[in-house]
Amino acid sequence: MSASDENVPEPVRSGTDLSTEVSTLPPDEAAEVIAEIRAVAEQRGEDSEVVELVDLSQTGRARRPSSITLPPMPSELAAEPPTKEEDEALSVDELRDAWPLLDLEERGDGLRVLPREDAEEFFIALSPHDQAQLLLYFRPGQRRQWMRMLEPDDVADVIQDAGEDHRSTLLALLDDPTRKEVQALLAYAEDEAGGLMSTRFARLRPNMTADEALLYLRRQARAKLETIYVAYVVDSDQTLHGVVSFRDLFAAEPKKLVSEIMETDVVRVTEDMDQETVSRLFAEHDLNVIPVVDAAGKMKGIVTVDDIVDVVQEEATEDIQKFGGMEALDMPYLQSTRRAMFGKRGKWLALLLVGEMLTTIPLGFFEDKLHQVTVLALFLPLIVSGGGNSGSQASTLVIRAMALGEVRTADWWLVLRRELFMGTALGVLLGGIAAVRVLIWGAAGAYEGAAGEHFALVGITVAIAVTGCVTWGTLSGAMLPFLLKKIGADPASASAPLVATIVDVSGIAIYLTVATLVLTGTLL
Amino acid sequence: MSASDENVPEPVRSGTDLSTEVSTLPPDEAAEVIAEIRAVAEQRGEDSEVVELVDLSQTGRARRPSSITLPPMPSELAAEPPTKEEDEALSVDELRDAWPLLDLEERGDGLRVLPREDAEEFFIALSPHDQAQLLLYFRPGQRRQWMRMLEPDDVADVIQDAGEDHRSTLLALLDDPTRKEVQALLAYAEDEAGGLMSTRFARLRPNMTADEALLYLRRQARAKLETIYVAYVVDSDQTLHGVVSFRDLFAAEPKKLVSEIMETDVVRVTEDMDQETVSRLFAEHDLNVIPVVDAAGKMKGIVTVDDIVDVVQEEATEDIQKFGGMEALDMPYLQSTRRAMFGKRGKWLALLLVGEMLTTIPLGFFEDKLHQVTVLALFLPLIVSGGGNSGSQASTLVIRAMALGEVRTADWWLVLRRELFMGTALGVLLGGIAAVRVLIWGAAGAYEGAAGEHFALVGITVAIAVTGCVTWGTLSGAMLPFLLKKIGADPASASAPLVATIVDVSGIAIYLTVATLVLTGTLL
């Protein structure tokens, strides 16, 4: 992504003062950067009429000479706020506002002009994708300090995002113990419990007293533990015995043993449990932290609820995009390349088009009849879309209920019964509306020739066809997710467009069969 | 919901021992309940073939004589595990498994046969809707103890769910200070920060020392605070000055003042901020707790990240359901009544059907031409659905990106440019595929008469029409959410079916206009 991807970073210089290195732009350049970013942020204001903005497809390209050629600044100077006046400084909010529209170089500059603490906080809160891009964009000499702001589990996400090519470059930035932790985490897939967990949890022994435990935790309060508020009680071979909250320790008799205070009935997950199941457990048990154990019951790490928020958002986004009839983007809308987006959308659209070509089969079969009674073609979109729409509703409901764990595979029968009822009821409602419409227009003389004479029969045809299509559409939409799950596919692929396509083909057949049955002898 | 809704509960009996009252079923009845629930849970096993299950639409109806007529049990007996053998006891997991399929009475019985601690934990983790139903179902004498398991913010949710009619019944179950807290919370809408917050947060004064602060928090560790791990530093009129983590206090010099340790740059929300914005702030700043203040900067409560998980799930479910072309259910699929579901689905289907009736206008206008060249009708669904599908994709992407804050109203121009490009590219791709199909079939002699002679012209017509419909569909799908937002409607209403309906009408007009232009003089 940056020009310096292949550069091997320098070896670790122990004793480097990392605390003042973040701001590395000379004051005059910094002022320029701030002005630029602020301009973008302002243009992006909720109510402004934006006419022309930065082209985001260029995110990866630097437009000015790369910052690698800048002379390194003495750290004393750089540690000063880079602009003279307080109100000239770039604020975190301004940078956040402009962020989606900035290219990689502007992002890097923006981070470097922020005060160090703000920059660190901002960087940590970025998505793994943005972090990975920035890390690879920074000069090798700067990468290390940014990388070390991240916790091992976040580093693992960054490396997973950056891909195999950059793995060793990025791993080399870490100190030995952290690298070992990160490598262990990298063995897990991104979407299983092991890929979500942090290995930095507080441990206690069962035979400590409450007082000793508090002392022990106090010592660890300065360490980089994910949380000291929930501690896991393990024995020497790391087998999980129980969990104790800091609060309970705090409130307990000082001489009481941890084993007497701890809760032994611990909800736990295994390393390879998928993240959707983990998030469901959090919801079911109203948890804030969940321990991850291996098959032998040994403690491996913890997953905290704040990671689950991201998981839930991510899974919902994936489901929504699949449901819209495309592959999940796996990236913010404005940041995905046109090429990737074209592939993910085009593939499904082409597939659906080919599926929709099957509609020519029933239409071809009834072509003579359509020619005889052209008025039938008038109601074709109406009838067919009724089925598609009711199918979309049913499949959305079932897919979402499945994702939330409200409905399981074994419940298909319950869903079938419910949707059979709903489909029929909705079909009768819509059929009635459609019939009324045809009858009014017919009575008003809107249809010519034979169709005008027999408009009541046309009305009956339309009513029966709508009812049939809606019932059929509802049932297919509701059952398709179960079918997909049964054959091992993702139920969320039962998208609105897919259901509509399936229902279109059968809906046309239903409509024209009904027409043949009702109209033969009069119009046909 | 239960027969005793209107009963006024007995006055508070101070000194009531609440710890043993949960299990109130005699042992033989309990055994029966356990067997029943276990049977349902087993039937629901992931791989079983369920053939006939409890009808959930009856959730509100009791099938056996109401438990109100049961003689009250001496609490000593009831406190014993209700069955003789350990492995006969109902487990929490079994009850959770069977839960969606149980009616209200079975749920109540299930809770009452669980060991008290498990029952409490299980009840607290239920949705406000289930909690409300159960509370109203329980005998007035039992309600109080269940109600008191809940935190004030959860009680507020329960009362909001139960509705105006039961408000005073439920409020009467609380002790005076809690009732005051709950009443304050009830003043907020469910979906704003005030409706999410807990009023039980830890407070400190700026001029305490770290040691005093820890001591003060230790005293509160036994109280029902939402968390003691993050304390808010307020002055006597509750103005928020800063935030301090327990961990920082713990690690600090004992004599240091809280005001020296605290972080003063606190991300905060106001009471009336809507929950989507609050959840976005949590994600942007990677927070675990956020303080809620009023317009004057006075501390009102806190929102914790575990509540945000629910918000995120809920908002995603609403968006997904709206996107499927219906009103949000606001209730688990299997638990919503058929009546409510019919209303929420039927309303939109009827609306869409009426919208789709507009397709008869362009079809009627071109009826003569369709009669002349029936082969045109063959490709109608194909062309029109291509536009609808591409529109679904575009609107899904934009709606989700808006919900996640990736795209704002002011970015419409960026989106328009991107989708104009995507729409054209996708249109050319699909138009090409459709043309190839027509040309192959045409060359093979699939079309009769004049259409067979001029099949190349038919192919050109179809290709241009598909390209036009897909470009137009993509643009309409992408812009509709912005338009809806502009007029103050919910962008998520730009559902796949709505976009498809809009594109259908214009797509038919595009198709038949192209056909007229290309085919006049040959086929027309």
Interface residues (C-beta under 8 A of the other chain):
Chain A: Q43 R44 G45 E46 D47 S48 E49 V50 V51 E52 L53 L56 R96 P100 L101 E121 I124 A125 L217 R218 A221 R222 I228 Y229 F246 R247 F250 A251 S279 F282 A283 E284 H285 D286 L287 N288 V305 D306 I308 V309 D310 V312 Q313 A316 T317 D319 I320 Q321 F323 G324 G325 M326 L329 P332 Y333 L334 Q335 R338 M341 F342 R345 G346 W348 L349 A350 L352 L353 V354 E356 M357 T359 T360 L363 G364 E367 L370 H371 T374 V375 A377 L378 F379 L380 P381 L382 V384 S385 G386 G388 N389 S390 S392 Q393 S395 T396 L397 V398 I399 R400 A401 L404 E406 V407 R408 T409 A410 D411 W412 W413 L414 V415 R418 F421 M422 A425 L426 L429 L430 I433 A434 R437 A446 V466 V470 S495 A496 P497 A500 T501 D504 I508
Chain B: Q43 R44 G45 E46 D47 S48 E49 V50 V51 E52 L53 L56 R96 P100 L101 E121 I124 A125 L217 R218 A221 R222 I228 Y229 F246 R247 F250 A251 S279 F282 A283 E284 H285 D286 L287 N288 V305 D306 I308 V309 D310 V312 Q313 A316 T317 D319 I320 Q321 F323 G324 G325 M326 L329 P332 Y333 L334 Q335 R338 M341 F342 R345 G346 W348 L349 A350 L352 L353 V354 E356 M357 T359 T360 L363 G364 E367 L370 H371 T374 V375 A377 L378 F379 L380 P381 L382 V384 S385 G386 G388 N389 S390 S392 Q393 S395 T396 L397 V398 I399 R400 A401 L404 E406 V407 R408 T409 A410 D411 W412 W413 L414 V415 R418 F421 M422 A425 L426 L429 L430 I433 A434 R437 A446 V466 V470 S495 A496 P497 A500 T501 D504 I508
